[in-house]
Amino acid sequence: MTILAIDTSNNPLGVALIDDNQVLGEYITNLKKNHSVRIMPAIQTLMKDCDKEPADLTKIVVAKGPGSYTGVRIGVTIAKTLAWTLNIPLVGISSLEILAAGTGRYFTGYVSPLFDARRGQVYTALYHYQDGKLTAVEQDQLVMLDDWAAKLTEMSKPILFIGNDLPIHRAKIKEVLGSQAIFASETEYNPRPGELALLGRDKPGEDVHSFVPNYIRLAEAEAKWLEAKGKILNG
């Protein structure tokens, strides 16, 4: 089983190839550059370096959000196109779950991956490993950081925070949670596409045509369009 994993849901761009239990290769950058221009060359380079052809692929696994609306759309569109063209299964995995998977494996408390969502908000969730399996304690959500930190003080375990946007919110988290808050190191901030591939390895394929990203909230432009449309329809 040769799986291609694709993550363009946030600033980091990641692709990986795994063959059964072996990670053949990973490509990761954390740059504010156009993913739509860079993702296909990254996939092609990785495939070539790993001596793999498109016909060798047996599954596509993609980060389905939350995150950047444009970034999520790019990754999902490419993943759907490849899965449909090659007639192979497509699996979507939470972009937050990918972050929690690697570091959380060796942590006995809870893991709270996060992405900044502006205006004091974050995309986040809460995970922990139970019997060797990553389990969601709190599902992906959009929440005010203040409210989230206050809620976590009620937990009986330490909380590991992880993500490239952690520095934006670190002071507030530390202020509210104190010693209960543990912070991942900078080298662990980027989501690993190899973890993405492993998370999707044993999951069943989803319907390619009905597969959609998980934005959690509408893009601002879409929200304004729907609001204007509603006003027109209501006279």
Secondary structure by P-SEA (a helix, b strand, c coil): cbbbbbbccccbbbbbccccccccbbbbbbccccccccaaaaaaaaaaaaccccccccbbbbbcccccaaaaaaaaaaaaaaaaaacbbbbbbbaaaaaaccccccccbbbbbbbbccccccccbbbbbcccbbbbcccbbbbcaaaaaaaaccccbbbbbbcccccccaaaaaaaccccbbbbccccccccaaaaaaaacccccccccccccccccccaaaaaaaaaaaaaaac
